[in-house]
Every structure is written in C-alpha cells, then in structure tokens.
Amino acid sequence: MSLPVFYIYTPDYTPYSSGIRVLHILCHKLNLLGFESYVVSKVVSVEFNTPVLSQATIDLHKKQGRMQITIYAESEMGNPLQSTNVIRWLLNKPNFFYQNWFGEFDQNEFIVHHDEGFRPPWIQSNGQFIPHVDRTLFNTKNVAEKREGLIIYSHRVEVAEKYPDWITKIEYISSSNRKTPEECAEMYKRASALVVYERAAAHAEAGLCGCPTIFRENEKYNADYIFSSYWSMSSFKDFDPNISTLNQGNGVKLEKIYDDEDAMHTQLLDQLIRRSIEFFNLRSSLNPEDFPSIWLAQCQLLLNKQDFFSAGKVLEKIFSFPEISNRALYYYFRFAKETGNDIEAKEILRMLNEKLDSYKSEEFMGRLIQKINSDNFAI
C-alpha cells in the first residue's frame, strides 16, 4: 500500500501567530519524519520544508490511490476540502477565537490537542505538544551583562497597573506595538523581566533568553499551568528588585530542557501519526457519501449561495444518518429560517440550545449559544 499524504489547512505563514507557526512546523516535521505533507496556504517560511498544495497535486494523489489526510486546527471546524480522513488539531480552546464549534466531533475524525487546557472535558482526544520557539533567535547568546527594565506584554488585556519605583525603564509589546521576532529576542536579552497578563508563548521565548517572566493573573487568566511545569524556575508572580539574580543561570538550564523536550515530542509525533493512519485504515471501506462532514460542507456552501432547493436535498441525506449532529441541527435551523418556516426554525433552535446546554460548559459553549440566538449569526 502506498504511503498516505497529509494536507495541513492553515492560513498564510506569519511569525506573529503561535498557532499558525505550529501548523507550518507540523508540516515541516512530518516531512522530516518521512510523511509527505503539504500546506494549504500561499505564504510559507523559508525556515521550513512546507510545499504548497495545488489542485493538480490533489488530483495526482487521488489517481495514485493514496490515502489523503487533512489536518484542521480548531479555527476551522468545517471540512472545506471535503476530506474523508480528518484530524482535528486543537491549538486553542474551541470557540475561543471563533464561535464555530457545536460541542462534538464526527466519530470518524481523529482528535489531537496541543495542550490539556484546550481539550473540552467531555471529548476523547490525543495529546501532542509541538515546540515552536525559534531557537536560532531565542537563546542565551550575547545576553546583556547587566539587565534592566521591564517588558509589558499585552495583546488582549487592558493593562492598568502601577509598577514599583525601582523600575526605571518600561517597553511594550502589544497588538498596537508589534515587534518582529528579532526585535523581541533583542529585548529579552537585556530586560530584567517580561510581564504578561494573558496566555502567550512569549514567556518561553523570554525564558530561553535568560529573561524571567512575571505572571500577573486576573479574572480571565490563571497561570497554574506554568508553575506546575519546568518553566516555573524562571517564573514569578510578584515584582522583585533582585529578579535578575534570582533567575541567574536558568536560561541555560531551560535551553537544555527545551531542546531535549523537542526531540522527545518529535518521537511522540511520529507515533501519533502512525496511530492516526491505523485509525483511518480501519475506516477505509467507507465511501465519501458515508461521511456526514462531507455532506455538511456541501450544505454550508449551498446555504451560503442561497440555493435552498439543493440545500434541502442535502439536508434530507444528512438527516438519514443514524446520528444527527448539532451542526446538522444548526444548518436545518438556518434553512428553515431563511425559507420562511419560522415555526420549524423555532423548534429546531430550542432543540439545539437544549443539546448545547447539556455540555454544562459556559467557557466553550456560552458565547456560541448567544451568537446563534442573534439575528446575524452565520458559519
């Protein structure tokens, strides 16, 4: 049997997004491990081996009879490539950035979570972390002999805090004051500490440059996951004028641990991918029409085109499956509403909200329910 091929559905490469960087690194690592892999994007990084997928390549693989596996991050909960073999890779909490997840996955999908905190408690998933810090930039080479000043990191949280008098210099990294990775590395190599108010990979980049991080927890951010890991050696919760001394030598220690961890996770990734191939091989006898996610992708396209006649036919097929998904209920609600069947739409909406409420997790589903009940919700 010929080897499978992987298509990673990702936005254009940017160093400013950890999630996007992870997807491109994933493609790169799969190619290094001998699994042929492509990205579905136009912009890539010269840093990685990430060939861009084309329709001609897809057609060639299909003609060769190769198993085609598509990897989607949680930012894309549909199936735009209409793939029969889908890996869902949770790089953040579902519905954190986009309200596009209905609390369940197709039973024929292989689920992976980047961090335990990203896995909804009722979902069975496979843990797989992918280290993504650029070690050519973030390291202890050429660090300042005497560190000074703070770096305040805040992209999604408004900061209103008075800092201690001993702090003589403050620099900022934020959505309105972006820094390149090169600029960040230079800052981390001379600052006394990085201060964060939200979850971010910046603490790892700083730590590998010998710069400690001060975690300022708030109602939206808890840093327990940091203090229960090896990063705790370079992590603090309070300001201390002796923080550089307290963190002395920790950068070098973190570099060793991080690099060893990277090698370990590469081995684990190889094992995970082989398990996913076995998972899909067990389902290889299924035809494309046996996959609800493919019909749902078609239904979404037809609803967006307002081709309600064809959408209705597809919905009939979707509702012939033994299990009716929450996404299917939503598409039926949208179909009924947009075709003027308000009574049916109201009843379907009641059923959908009842199912979503059953997950008892406002963190994952609360904003979705609110948005569905608004007049302008669309996926």
Secondary structure as a PSIPRED ss2 file (coil, helix, strand):
# PSIPRED VFORMAT (PSIPRED V4.0)

   1 M C   1.000  0.000  0.000
   2 S C   1.000  0.000  0.000
   3 L C   1.000  0.000  0.000
   4 P C   1.000  0.000  0.000
   5 V E   0.000  0.000  1.000
   6 F E   0.000  0.000  1.000
   7 Y E   0.000  0.000  1.000
   8 I E   0.000  0.000  1.000
   9 Y E   0.000  0.000  1.000
  10 T C   1.000  0.000  0.000
  11 P C   1.000  0.000  0.000
  12 D C   1.000  0.000  0.000
  13 Y C   1.000  0.000  0.000
  14 T C   1.000  0.000  0.000
  15 P C   1.000  0.000  0.000
  16 Y C   1.000  0.000  0.000
  17 S C   1.000  0.000  0.000
  18 S H   0.000  1.000  0.000
  19 G H   0.000  1.000  0.000
  20 I H   0.000  1.000  0.000
  21 R H   0.000  1.000  0.000
  22 V H   0.000  1.000  0.000
  23 L H   0.000  1.000  0.000
  24 H H   0.000  1.000  0.000
  25 I H   0.000  1.000  0.000
  26 L H   0.000  1.000  0.000
  27 C H   0.000  1.000  0.000
  28 H H   0.000  1.000  0.000
  29 K H   0.000  1.000  0.000
  30 L H   0.000  1.000  0.000
  31 N H   0.000  1.000  0.000
  32 L H   0.000  1.000  0.000
  33 L C   1.000  0.000  0.000
  34 G C   1.000  0.000  0.000
  35 F C   1.000  0.000  0.000
  36 E C   1.000  0.000  0.000
  37 S E   0.000  0.000  1.000
  38 Y E   0.000  0.000  1.000
  39 V E   0.000  0.000  1.000
  40 V E   0.000  0.000  1.000
  41 S C   1.000  0.000  0.000
  42 K C   1.000  0.000  0.000
  43 V C   1.000  0.000  0.000
  44 V C   1.000  0.000  0.000
  45 S C   1.000  0.000  0.000
  46 V C   1.000  0.000  0.000
  47 E C   1.000  0.000  0.000
  48 F C   1.000  0.000  0.000
  49 N C   1.000  0.000  0.000
  50 T C   1.000  0.000  0.000
  51 P C   1.000  0.000  0.000
  52 V E   0.000  0.000  1.000
  53 L C   1.000  0.000  0.000
  54 S C   1.000  0.000  0.000
  55 Q H   0.000  1.000  0.000
  56 A H   0.000  1.000  0.000
  57 T H   0.000  1.000  0.000
  58 I H   0.000  1.000  0.000
  59 D H   0.000  1.000  0.000
  60 L H   0.000  1.000  0.000
  61 H H   0.000  1.000  0.000
  62 K H   0.000  1.000  0.000
  63 K H   0.000  1.000  0.000
  64 Q C   1.000  0.000  0.000
  65 G C   1.000  0.000  0.000
  66 R C   1.000  0.000  0.000
  67 M C   1.000  0.000  0.000
  68 Q E   0.000  0.000  1.000
  69 I E   0.000  0.000  1.000
  70 T E   0.000  0.000  1.000
  71 I E   0.000  0.000  1.000
  72 Y E   0.000  0.000  1.000
  73 A E   0.000  0.000  1.000
  74 E C   1.000  0.000  0.000
  75 S C   1.000  0.000  0.000
  76 E C   1.000  0.000  0.000
  77 M C   1.000  0.000  0.000
  78 G C   1.000  0.000  0.000
  79 N C   1.000  0.000  0.000
  80 P C   1.000  0.000  0.000
  81 L C   1.000  0.000  0.000
  82 Q C   1.000  0.000  0.000
  83 S C   1.000  0.000  0.000
  84 T C   1.000  0.000  0.000
  85 N E   0.000  0.000  1.000
  86 V E   0.000  0.000  1.000
  87 I E   0.000  0.000  1.000
  88 R E   0.000  0.000  1.000
  89 W E   0.000  0.000  1.000
  90 L E   0.000  0.000  1.000
  91 L C   1.000  0.000  0.000
  92 N C   1.000  0.000  0.000
  93 K C   1.000  0.000  0.000
  94 P C   1.000  0.000  0.000
  95 N C   1.000  0.000  0.000
  96 F C   1.000  0.000  0.000
  97 F C   1.000  0.000  0.000
  98 Y C   1.000  0.000  0.000
  99 Q C   1.000  0.000  0.000
 100 N C   1.000  0.000  0.000
 101 W C   1.000  0.000  0.000
 102 F C   1.000  0.000  0.000
 103 G C   1.000  0.000  0.000
 104 E C   1.000  0.000  0.000
 105 F C   1.000  0.000  0.000
 106 D C   1.000  0.000  0.000
 107 Q C   1.000  0.000  0.000
 108 N C   1.000  0.000  0.000
 109 E C   1.000  0.000  0.000
 110 F E   0.000  0.000  1.000
 111 I E   0.000  0.000  1.000
 112 V E   0.000  0.000  1.000
 113 H E   0.000  0.000  1.000
 114 H C   1.000  0.000  0.000
 115 D C   1.000  0.000  0.000
 116 E H   0.000  1.000  0.000
 117 G H   0.000  1.000  0.000
 118 F H   0.000  1.000  0.000
 119 R C   1.000  0.000  0.000
 120 P C   1.000  0.000  0.000
 121 P C   1.000  0.000  0.000
 122 W C   1.000  0.000  0.000
 123 I C   1.000  0.000  0.000
 124 Q C   1.000  0.000  0.000
 125 S C   1.000  0.000  0.000
 126 N E   0.000  0.000  1.000
 127 G E   0.000  0.000  1.000
 128 Q C   1.000  0.000  0.000
 129 F C   1.000  0.000  0.000
 130 I C   1.000  0.000  0.000
 131 P C   1.000  0.000  0.000
 132 H C   1.000  0.000  0.000
 133 V C   1.000  0.000  0.000
 134 D C   1.000  0.000  0.000
 135 R C   1.000  0.000  0.000
 136 T C   1.000  0.000  0.000
 137 L C   1.000  0.000  0.000
 138 F C   1.000  0.000  0.000
 139 N C   1.000  0.000  0.000
 140 T C   1.000  0.000  0.000
 141 K C   1.000  0.000  0.000
 142 N C   1.000  0.000  0.000
 143 V C   1.000  0.000  0.000
 144 A C   1.000  0.000  0.000
 145 E C   1.000  0.000  0.000
 146 K C   1.000  0.000  0.000
 147 R C   1.000  0.000  0.000
 148 E C   1.000  0.000  0.000
 149 G C   1.000  0.000  0.000
 150 L E   0.000  0.000  1.000
 151 I E   0.000  0.000  1.000
 152 I E   0.000  0.000  1.000
 153 Y E   0.000  0.000  1.000
 154 S E   0.000  0.000  1.000
 155 H C   1.000  0.000  0.000
 156 R C   1.000  0.000  0.000
 157 V C   1.000  0.000  0.000
 158 E C   1.000  0.000  0.000
 159 V C   1.000  0.000  0.000
 160 A C   1.000  0.000  0.000
 161 E C   1.000  0.000  0.000
 162 K C   1.000  0.000  0.000
 163 Y C   1.000  0.000  0.000
 164 P C   1.000  0.000  0.000
 165 D C   1.000  0.000  0.000
 166 W C   1.000  0.000  0.000
 167 I C   1.000  0.000  0.000
 168 T C   1.000  0.000  0.000
 169 K C   1.000  0.000  0.000
 170 I E   0.000  0.000  1.000
 171 E E   0.000  0.000  1.000
 172 Y E   0.000  0.000  1.000
 173 I E   0.000  0.000  1.000
 174 S E   0.000  0.000  1.000
 175 S C   1.000  0.000  0.000
 176 S C   1.000  0.000  0.000
 177 N E   0.000  0.000  1.000
 178 R C   1.000  0.000  0.000
 179 K C   1.000  0.000  0.000
 180 T C   1.000  0.000  0.000
 181 P H   0.000  1.000  0.000
 182 E H   0.000  1.000  0.000
 183 E H   0.000  1.000  0.000
 184 C H   0.000  1.000  0.000
 185 A H   0.000  1.000  0.000
 186 E H   0.000  1.000  0.000
 187 M H   0.000  1.000  0.000
 188 Y H   0.000  1.000  0.000
 189 K C   1.000  0.000  0.000
 190 R C   1.000  0.000  0.000
 191 A C   1.000  0.000  0.000
 192 S C   1.000  0.000  0.000
 193 A E   0.000  0.000  1.000
 194 L E   0.000  0.000  1.000
 195 V E   0.000  0.000  1.000
 196 V E   0.000  0.000  1.000
 197 Y C   1.000  0.000  0.000
 198 E C   1.000  0.000  0.000
 199 R C   1.000  0.000  0.000
 200 A C   1.000  0.000  0.000
 201 A C   1.000  0.000  0.000
 202 A H   0.000  1.000  0.000
 203 H H   0.000  1.000  0.000
 204 A H   0.000  1.000  0.000
 205 E H   0.000  1.000  0.000
 206 A H   0.000  1.000  0.000
 207 G H   0.000  1.000  0.000
 208 L H   0.000  1.000  0.000
 209 C C   1.000  0.000  0.000
 210 G C   1.000  0.000  0.000
 211 C C   1.000  0.000  0.000
 212 P C   1.000  0.000  0.000
 213 T E   0.000  0.000  1.000
 214 I E   0.000  0.000  1.000
 215 F E   0.000  0.000  1.000
 216 R C   1.000  0.000  0.000
 217 E C   1.000  0.000  0.000
 218 N E   0.000  0.000  1.000
 219 E C   1.000  0.000  0.000
 220 K C   1.000  0.000  0.000
 221 Y E   0.000  0.000  1.000
 222 N C   1.000  0.000  0.000
 223 A C   1.000  0.000  0.000
 224 D H   0.000  1.000  0.000
 225 Y H   0.000  1.000  0.000
 226 I H   0.000  1.000  0.000
 227 F H   0.000  1.000  0.000
 228 S C   1.000  0.000  0.000
 229 S C   1.000  0.000  0.000
 230 Y H   0.000  1.000  0.000
 231 W H   0.000  1.000  0.000
 232 S H   0.000  1.000  0.000
 233 M H   0.000  1.000  0.000
 234 S H   0.000  1.000  0.000
 235 S E   0.000  0.000  1.000
 236 F E   0.000  0.000  1.000
 237 K C   1.000  0.000  0.000
 238 D C   1.000  0.000  0.000
 239 F C   1.000  0.000  0.000
 240 D C   1.000  0.000  0.000
 241 P C   1.000  0.000  0.000
 242 N C   1.000  0.000  0.000
 243 I H   0.000  1.000  0.000
 244 S H   0.000  1.000  0.000
 245 T H   0.000  1.000  0.000
 246 L H   0.000  1.000  0.000
 247 N C   1.000  0.000  0.000
 248 Q C   1.000  0.000  0.000
 249 G C   1.000  0.000  0.000
 250 N H   0.000  1.000  0.000
 251 G H   0.000  1.000  0.000
 252 V H   0.000  1.000  0.000
 253 K H   0.000  1.000  0.000
 254 L H   0.000  1.000  0.000
 255 E H   0.000  1.000  0.000
 256 K H   0.000  1.000  0.000
 257 I H   0.000  1.000  0.000
 258 Y H   0.000  1.000  0.000
 259 D H   0.000  1.000  0.000
 260 D H   0.000  1.000  0.000
 261 E H   0.000  1.000  0.000
 262 D H   0.000  1.000  0.000
 263 A H   0.000  1.000  0.000
 264 M H   0.000  1.000  0.000
 265 H H   0.000  1.000  0.000
 266 T H   0.000  1.000  0.000
 267 Q H   0.000  1.000  0.000
 268 L H   0.000  1.000  0.000
 269 L H   0.000  1.000  0.000
 270 D H   0.000  1.000  0.000
 271 Q H   0.000  1.000  0.000
 272 L H   0.000  1.000  0.000
 273 I H   0.000  1.000  0.000
 274 R H   0.000  1.000  0.000
 275 R H   0.000  1.000  0.000
 276 S H   0.000  1.000  0.000
 277 I H   0.000  1.000  0.000
 278 E H   0.000  1.000  0.000
 279 F H   0.000  1.000  0.000
 280 F H   0.000  1.000  0.000
 281 N H   0.000  1.000  0.000
 282 L C   1.000  0.000  0.000
 283 R C   1.000  0.000  0.000
 284 S C   1.000  0.000  0.000
 285 S C   1.000  0.000  0.000
 286 L C   1.000  0.000  0.000
 287 N C   1.000  0.000  0.000
 288 P H   0.000  1.000  0.000
 289 E H   0.000  1.000  0.000
 290 D H   0.000  1.000  0.000
 291 F C   1.000  0.000  0.000
 292 P H   0.000  1.000  0.000
 293 S H   0.000  1.000  0.000
 294 I H   0.000  1.000  0.000
 295 W H   0.000  1.000  0.000
 296 L H   0.000  1.000  0.000
 297 A H   0.000  1.000  0.000
 298 Q H   0.000  1.000  0.000
 299 C H   0.000  1.000  0.000
 300 Q H   0.000  1.000  0.000
 301 L H   0.000  1.000  0.000
 302 L H   0.000  1.000  0.000
 303 L H   0.000  1.000  0.000
 304 N H   0.000  1.000  0.000
 305 K H   0.000  1.000  0.000
 306 Q C   1.000  0.000  0.000
 307 D C   1.000  0.000  0.000
 308 F H   0.000  1.000  0.000
 309 F H   0.000  1.000  0.000
 310 S H   0.000  1.000  0.000
 311 A H   0.000  1.000  0.000
 312 G H   0.000  1.000  0.000
 313 K H   0.000  1.000  0.000
 314 V H   0.000  1.000  0.000
 315 L H   0.000  1.000  0.000
 316 E H   0.000  1.000  0.000
 317 K H   0.000  1.000  0.000
 318 I H   0.000  1.000  0.000
 319 F C   1.000  0.000  0.000
 320 S C   1.000  0.000  0.000
 321 F C   1.000  0.000  0.000
 322 P C   1.000  0.000  0.000
 323 E C   1.000  0.000  0.000
 324 I C   1.000  0.000  0.000
 325 S C   1.000  0.000  0.000
 326 N H   0.000  1.000  0.000
 327 R H   0.000  1.000  0.000
 328 A H   0.000  1.000  0.000
 329 L H   0.000  1.000  0.000
 330 Y H   0.000  1.000  0.000
 331 Y H   0.000  1.000  0.000
 332 Y H   0.000  1.000  0.000
 333 F H   0.000  1.000  0.000
 334 R H   0.000  1.000  0.000
 335 F H   0.000  1.000  0.000
 336 A H   0.000  1.000  0.000
 337 K H   0.000  1.000  0.000
 338 E H   0.000  1.000  0.000
 339 T C   1.000  0.000  0.000
 340 G C   1.000  0.000  0.000
 341 N C   1.000  0.000  0.000
 342 D H   0.000  1.000  0.000
 343 I H   0.000  1.000  0.000
 344 E H   0.000  1.000  0.000
 345 A H   0.000  1.000  0.000
 346 K H   0.000  1.000  0.000
 347 E H   0.000  1.000  0.000
 348 I H   0.000  1.000  0.000
 349 L H   0.000  1.000  0.000
 350 R H   0.000  1.000  0.000
 351 M H   0.000  1.000  0.000
 352 L H   0.000  1.000  0.000
 353 N H   0.000  1.000  0.000
 354 E H   0.000  1.000  0.000
 355 K H   0.000  1.000  0.000
 356 L H   0.000  1.000  0.000
 357 D H   0.000  1.000  0.000
 358 S C   1.000  0.000  0.000
 359 Y C   1.000  0.000  0.000
 360 K C   1.000  0.000  0.000
 361 S C   1.000  0.000  0.000
 362 E H   0.000  1.000  0.000
 363 E H   0.000  1.000  0.000
 364 F H   0.000  1.000  0.000
 365 M H   0.000  1.000  0.000
 366 G H   0.000  1.000  0.000
 367 R H   0.000  1.000  0.000
 368 L H   0.000  1.000  0.000
 369 I H   0.000  1.000  0.000
 370 Q H   0.000  1.000  0.000
 371 K H   0.000  1.000  0.000
 372 I H   0.000  1.000  0.000
 373 N C   1.000  0.000  0.000
 374 S C   1.000  0.000  0.000
 375 D C   1.000  0.000  0.000
 376 N C   1.000  0.000  0.000
 377 F C   1.000  0.000  0.000
 378 A C   1.000  0.000  0.000
 379 I C   1.000  0.000  0.000
